[in-house]
Amino acid sequence: MSVPYYPWTVWIWAGLDPILVLLALYLGWTASQFGKVFIAAIIALAVSVLASWAIGAVGIPWPAPVSHDGPTFFPVRTIAALLWAILGYAARRALRPRA
């Protein structure tokens, strides 16, 4: 049995899942401390995987689907969620500095 090959574009779409990006940015933006960014990333990852699975189960086309026979790319999604949450946190710190 050989290891399945997936093109790099599939890997990129896993990190650019719209639900993951929007939720991680929002939760990162609302994090009051840097440590909460990790919690925001975990929540964004969990919600985006469940939403992607539900959308795929209904049969609606999705750029980064999750299914029982397809790739889930959890490492890519995890790193992307953390990076998007850090970006949201950093954007808020840069745009709204504390007095």
Residue pairs with C-beta under 8 A, 6 or more apart in sequence:
4 71
6 71
10 71
10 73
11 73
11 76
13 63
13 64
14 64
14 71
14 72
14 73
14 76
14 77
14 80
15 73
15 76
15 77
15 79
15 80
16 63
16 64
16 80
17 48
17 52
17 63
17 64
17 77
17 80
18 63
19 47
19 48
19 51
19 52
20 44
20 45
20 48
20 64
20 77
20 80
20 81
20 84
21 80
21 84
23 43
23 44
23 47
23 48
24 40
24 41
24 44
24 45
24 80
24 81
24 82
24 84
24 85
24 88
25 84
25 85
25 87
25 88
25 91
26 88
27 40
27 41
27 43
27 44
27 85
27 88
28 37
28 40
28 41
28 84
28 85
28 86
28 87
28 88
28 89
28 91
28 92
29 88
29 89
29 91
29 92
30 40
30 92
31 37
31 39
31 40
31 85
31 88
31 89
34 89
37 82
37 85
37 86
37 89
38 82
38 85
40 85
40 88
40 89
41 78
41 81
41 82
41 84
41 85
42 81
44 81
44 84
44 85
45 77
45 78
45 81
48 77
48 81
49 66
49 72
49 74
49 77
52 62
52 64
52 65
52 66
53 66
53 67
55 62
55 65
56 62
56 65
56 66
56 67
57 67
64 73
64 77
66 72
